[in-house]
Amino acid sequence: METETIYILGAGSVGMSLAVHLTNSGRKVTAVRTSTHDLDLQAVEVTINGSNGRTFKTSVETVSLAKLNRIAGTIVISAKTYANEMIASRLREMEILAPIIIMQNGIGVENPYLSLETLRIYRCILYVTGQQIKNNTYTFAPIAASPIGIVRGDEKELELLVNQLNTEEFPFLMQAGIQHEVWKKAIINSVFNSICPLLEIDNGIFIRDEGVARLAREVVDECITVMKGMGYSLNAEEIMKQIFTISKGSDGNLISTLQDINNGRETEIDHFNLEIARIGETMVPKVEVSITRVLGEMVKMKSMLRKK
């Protein structure tokens, strides 16, 4: 697998940071832009401003998804979750001889790919922070190693994939029972991706303000009730501890949802607060997560108003 090309579908702060670190580690990488149709294969100079003042630069081979006729190599999906239906449709048109790693947080983001019955599917939960500074320049730092687990595949291939992607600057690890991690991170994201955009504040607010931390705890308590109904067990103290760790590690950084709103883009809130609320509504007995749902609805309305 070391000689295979890694196709990274989604050329934002996560995708381009992964591309730079893999390229600098000697892997073959193609960054694939999913939001444009007219980009022929070309080399693009990319700069990543990492932690501790370190800067990484390299030339990344880049192309539009529309320009690819065939993919033979590992596929990483790092695009926004709302692009998954389009990407899955495009992959269905091609002869795919590769596993895919869905490098996105959120509940049910793998669903559009499950109908591609020949695909081996793996999920990665991201513990990173990053944002675009200017064209082809990004900040990026890992908060912890990002776990990868099996949706439809096998442990031997999972181990190979983790080794293929892992670098010191963007670390990964194998994770059994990945859906437990999916839910844990989705609850964390439901806190950050709703409260920070509505307050228009950076991620460090939870370690700076007790009132905001209490609101985060209310969201966590609601979401855990739904999570337990799905058969996953986790306590609120463990999640709050992780929220404070992430808040401290990304103090001063803006959550991706706030970046999207500020740039007039669609958000991924449907796969966090609103999906958890939807699942709660379908349970018997019904689980109402009113604070989580209202915060999500407000983020969605704010996003729509900014787009206008």
N, C-alpha and C positions, 0 to 999 in steps of 0.2 A: 504493500500500500504506500510505501515511501516514495515510489516513482509515479504514483497516480496523481492526476490533477485534482485539486480541491476547488470546487466551484462554490463560491460564496454568494448566494442570492440575496441581495440587500446590501447596498454599499453606503450605509450610514456610519455612525461612530463605532458600533459594535463590529459590523462587517469589515470595514476598512482597517480597524485596529487588528482584527484577527488576520486579515490579509497581510498587513505589514509584518507582524510578528512571525507568521508562518513563512513568508518569503525570506525574511532575514535568518530564519532557521534552516533554510535550504529546501523547503517544500515548494512544489509547483502549485501556483495559485492563479485562479481567474476570478476577479470580482465582477459580479453580474448585476447591472442596474435594472431594477424592475419597474422604475417609474418613468423610463424614457424608451423610445422605440428606435431612435436614429443614431445610436452610438456604435460604430464599427469597432472591431478589436483594435485597441491602442494601449500604449503604456502611459500611465498617469503617475506623476510624482506625488506621493502622499507623506504627510508629516503627522506623527503622533506625539503629543506632549504627555509623557507619562508621569508617574509619581516620582518624588524626590528630585524634580528638575531634570529628569532624563528625557531626551528627545530621540525619536526613532524616525528615520527617513528611508524610503525606498521607492522604487518604481514598481507599480502594480499593474498587471495586465487587466484591462477593463473592457467590458462589452455589454450591450443591451441584451436582455433575455430574448427579445424578439429576433435578434440576429443569430441566436444559437439554434442549430438544427438537430444536434445530438449531444448528449452528455454521457461521457464514460469516465467516471471517477466519483469521488465522494461529493455529495451535495449537502451544503449547509444552508439552511433557511434562516437568515437574520433580518429579513424585511419586516415591516410592520405587520401585525396580525391581520389587519383588514385587507392585505394583499394576498392572503392564503388561497382564497377561491380562484383568483386569477392565475396564481402560480401553479396550483394543482391542475387547472385546466390546460395550461401550457405544457406541463410535464406529461400529461396524458397524451398529447400529440407527438411526443418524442419517444425514441427508443431508449428507455432508461435501463442502464445496467449497473446501477449503483445504489448504495444505501443513502438515506437522507437523515440528517440530524436537524431537528427543528429547534433552533436556538432562540426561543421566545418564551416569555413568561405569560401565564394566563390559563384559564380553565377551558379545555376543549379546543385548543388551537390546532391540534393534530387532526381534527375531524375531516377537513376537506381532503386530506391525503389518504384516508383509510380506504376510499373507494378505488385507489390505484393498487390493485390486489397483488401485483408483483413487487411492490416496493417493500424493502425492509426499513422500518421507521424507528428512529430513536429520538428521545427528547432531552434537551439540555435546559437546565434552569440557570439563569444568569445571575451572578453576584458580582456585578461590575458597575462602574459609573463612567459616564462619558458624554461628551456633547461636541457638536461642530462649532469651531471657532470662526472659520472662513472656508472658502472652497478648498477641499482636499486637505484641510488641517483640522485635527480633532484633539480633544483631551480624552484620556482613557486611563483607568486604573482598576485593577481587580480588587474587590473587597475580601473575597475568599475564592477558593477553587470552585468552579461551576460544575455541578454534578450532571452526568449523562447516564440515562437508563433506557431500558427496552420498552418500546410500545409493541413492535412486531419485528422480532429478530432473534439473535442468539448471543450468549455471553462471549463467545470467542471473537465474533466480529466486533462487539462492543469494546472489548479490550484493545483490539487493533485500532479502532476509531479514536479512542481516548489517547492512545500513544501517538497517533498521527496528528492530532490537533494540539496536544499539550506542549506548552512552552513556559519558560519561567515568567514571562511577561503577561501571559494569558493562560493560567493553569486550569486543567480539567481533572475530574476524577470519576471513577465508575460508581454508580449508585443503584443498589437493588431497591425495588419498590418505589419507582420514580414518581408515581402518582401521589404518594404521601408528600414528597418534596414539592410537587406541582401545587398542591393545596396550601402548603405552608407559605410558599413564596407568593401565591396569589393573594393570600390574606395580607401579607406584608405590603404587596403592591397596592392593594385596595386602600391601605392607609396612606402611603406616600402619593399615589397617583390621584387621590381625590383631595386630601387636605392641603397639600402643598400648592396645587394649581389654584384652588379656591382662595387661599390666603396670598397667592402670588409671592411665595417665599421659598427659600432654598431648603434642601433636605435636612440641614442641621437644626431646624426649628424644634424637633422633638427632644433634643438634649438641652435646649435653651429655655423652653417655656413649659411649665408644669400643666397649664390649662390645655395646651395643644396635646401634650402627652396623655392627659386624661381622655380627651376625645378619641385619640388613637386606641386606647384601651377599650372604649365602648365599641368601636368598630371591630376590634379583635374578638371581643366576647360574643358579638352577634355572629360573626363568620365562623367561629369555632363550633357554634351550635349546628350550623349547616354541615360543616366538615364532619362532625361526629355522626350526623345522620347518614353520611356517605360511607361510614365505616372506618374513618381515619381518626386516630387519637393523638391529640397534642394539647398541651396546656398553655394558657394565656401568658404565663410568666416567661416561658421559653420563647414565645414569639415576640413579646415586648423586649426581652433582652436582645434579640436579634435586630429589632427595629432601632434600638438605641445604638447598637454596634454599627449598623449601616448609616444611621444619622451622623454619628461621630466621624465615620470614615469618609463620608461624602459631604461634610459640612461646607457650605458655600456653593455647592453644585446644585443645578436645577434638575428636577426629575423630568424624564422624557416627555411626560404628558404636558407639563407646563411649557417645555420647549415647543412641542407641537402646536399648542394653543397660540403661543406668541408668534409662530410662523404661519398661522392660518391653515394648519393641517388637521386632518382627522385624527382623533385620539384612539387609544386601545381600551378605553374604559369599559366597553362592552364585554371584554373577557375578564374583567376584575369585578368591581362592585356589582355591575348589572347582571352578570352571569351568576354570581353567587346568590343574588336576590331572586333571579328566575328559578334556580334550582330549589331554593327554599320554598317558593310558591308551589312547586310541584310535589312537595313531600306530604306524606300523610302520617301524623297531622302536619298542617302547613307551618313552616317556620318563617316568621316575619322578621326581616332585618331592616327596619325602617331607617335607621341612621345611615347604614351602608348604602341602601338604595337611593335615598334622597341626595346624599353626597355625590353618588355616581350620576344621577339625573342632572344635577346642577353643573357638573363638569361637562356633560354632553351638551347642555344648553349653552354654556359659556363657549365651548368650541364652535358650535354652530353660529353663534352671534359674531365671533371673531372672524369666521370665514366669510361672513357677509361684508 
